[in-house]
Amino acid sequence: MVMLATWLLCACGHDFDDKISESSYAVKVSSKADTEGAILGQIIIQTLEHNGIRTIHQLQLGDTQTVRSALLAGKIDIYPEYTGNGAFLIGEPNDPVWKDAAAAYAHIQKVDAQTNQVIWLTPAPTNNVWSIALRRDLVDAHGLNSLGDLARWLNTGKNDFKLVASAEFVKRPDALKAMEQAYGFSLRPEQLIVLEGGDTSTMIQAAGQGTKGINAAMVYGTDEAIMSAFNLIILSDSKGSEIVYQPTPIIRESILMAKPRIKEVLDPVFRSLTAQNLKKLNARVTLESVDAKQVAIDYLKEEGFMK
């Protein structure tokens, strides 16, 4: 909060492109290539448009690194990120700060503003943590309710475990590798189906239907309704191997200086995005096949942010 207050005090004397402040300037909104990214991206777009801030969008642009690079290069202006990804973005994957929601937000907010002129707005009050979910028949047959149970079973060598996950989840030190280190197991290459994108709905469906022998899927904390529909059970993480991921709009400093109302209108919207609300929104897109734009509009109307 101190960093943001300092920015607000200094904003009046900071130079920025005058064209950005003009009403004709369209704020470039983007997101990652997954279901929740599309929903949050549309929530940002619809909120800004409703409040007279023009936008253009490049939603579902790619993975974390792709979207982040576009932001730093000025190709996009704002997108929904997750606080825990700060560990990866600023190269501090082993710092315990990322496992505390408030501390993680304060840390990435300060470092990103100072180093990259990127401002983190108000986060949603939920933790969209990475997890592993298994088919219910596998859980029941082998008593697999936690990551500890999974490690025990995997280390017997007598199993047909096959996990579908994103390349980020498999490669990053704060994701699957953190689970393996905390619980003492190691997945072999033949036990992994690695996808480039992070669309968990596809992974959940593959595991639920047993596609190509897949019986486990990488999931997010807000995927509960989707998992239930495909009879998957999330494994508990009693050791807290994973870090906290709060959805948060991040924006280039020059854009926010020119258009400070962006913060004013987005902050209350993201404060309303509880875990329960995000689960419902994800389920509408994935299970009911409702377009992300319509889901965003309906939500904003229901919550009183749009008429």
C-alpha positions, 0 to 999 in steps of 0.5 A, spaced: 500 500 500 505 504 501 508 503 494 501 505 491 501 511 495 507 513 493 506 512 486 499 516 487 503 522 490 508 522 484 503 521 478 502 528 477 509 530 476 511 524 471 511 524 464 507 520 459 504 519 452 499 525 452 495 520 447 494 515 452 490 520 456 485 522 450 478 519 450 480 516 443 485 511 446 483 504 447 486 500 452 489 494 450 486 488 454 489 481 454 489 474 458 492 468 458 490 462 454 485 459 459 478 459 461 479 463 467 483 468 463 478 469 458 473 470 463 477 475 467 479 479 461 472 480 459 470 482 466 476 487 465 473 489 458 466 490 460 467 494 466 472 499 463 467 499 457 461 500 461 465 506 465 467 510 458 474 507 457 475 504 450 478 498 449 481 493 444 483 486 446 487 480 445 484 475 450 487 468 451 494 470 448 498 465 451 502 462 457 504 467 463 511 468 459 508 470 453 503 475 456 508 478 461 513 479 455 507 483 451 505 487 457 513 489 458 514 491 451 507 495 451 504 491 446 498 490 451 496 495 457 493 490 462 491 483 463 489 479 469 495 475 473 496 471 479 500 474 485 504 467 486 506 468 479 511 473 482 515 468 484 517 466 477 516 473 474 522 476 478 526 470 479 524 468 487 521 461 487 524 459 493 522 465 497 517 463 503 513 470 502 509 467 496 505 462 501 502 468 505 497 472 501 498 479 504 505 478 504 506 476 497 501 481 494 505 487 497 512 484 495 510 483 488 506 490 488 513 493 490 518 490 486 514 490 480 512 498 480 520 499 482 523 495 477 518 494 471 513 500 472 507 495 472 502 496 477 498 491 481 491 493 482 486 490 488 487 482 488 480 478 488 480 474 495 481 467 493 487 462 492 487 459 485 492 454 487 495 449 482 493 442 484 492 435 482 485 431 481 484 424 480 479 420 478 474 418 483 475 410 482 482 411 483 482 415 489 477 409 492 481 403 490 488 406 493 486 410 498 488 416 495 486 423 498 492 427 499 499 428 495 502 424 501 498 418 499 499 419 492 507 419 493 506 413 497 502 409 491 507 412 486 513 409 490 511 402 490 512 402 482 505 398 481 501 403 478 498 406 472 498 413 473 498 418 468 497 426 469 495 431 464 498 438 465 501 444 462 508 445 460 508 451 465 506 446 471 511 441 469 517 445 468 516 451 473 520 450 480 514 452 484 509 447 481 509 440 480 517 440 482 515 443 489 510 437 490 515 432 488 520 435 493 515 436 498 512 429 498 518 425 495 516 422 489 518 423 481 514 422 475 517 419 469 516 422 462 511 416 460 507 418 466 506 425 463 502 428 458 504 435 457 500 441 453 502 447 452 496 451 454 493 452 461 486 450 459 484 446 465 477 444 462 480 440 457 485 436 462 479 435 467 475 432 461 481 428 459 482 425 466 474 424 467 473 420 460 480 416 461 482 419 454 489 415 452 489 412 459 489 419 463 487 418 470 489 425 473 489 432 471 492 439 473 487 443 476 486 450 479 483 452 486 477 455 482 475 448 478 471 445 483 464 445 480 468 442 473 471 437 477 465 434 480 462 434 473 467 429 471 468 425 478 475 428 479 477 429 487 482 434 488 488 431 493 490 435 499 496 439 500 498 438 508 505 441 507 503 447 503 507 445 497 504 450 493 504 458 493 498 463 493 495 465 487 490 471 487 487 473 481 489 481 480 489 486 474 496 488 472 497 494 468 503 499 465 504 505 470 503 510 464 496 507 462 494 508 469 497 515 470 493 517 464 487 513 466 487 513 474 479 511 473 481 504 471 483 503 478 477 506 481 472 501 477 476 495 477 478 495 484 471 493 487 469 488 481 475 484 483 474 484 491 467 481 489 470 475 486 470 470 491 472 463 490 465 461 490 463 466 485 469 464 480 467 457 481 460 459 478 463 463 472 468 458 470 462 452 470 458 457 466 463 457 461 465 450 461 459 446 463 454 450 460 458 452 454 456 460 455 461 465 452 466 468 456 463 475 454 456 473 456 458 470 463 462 477 464 456 481 463 451 477 467 456 477 473 457 484 473 449 486 472 448 481 478 453 484 482 450 491 481 456 493 477 452 494 470 445 496 469 
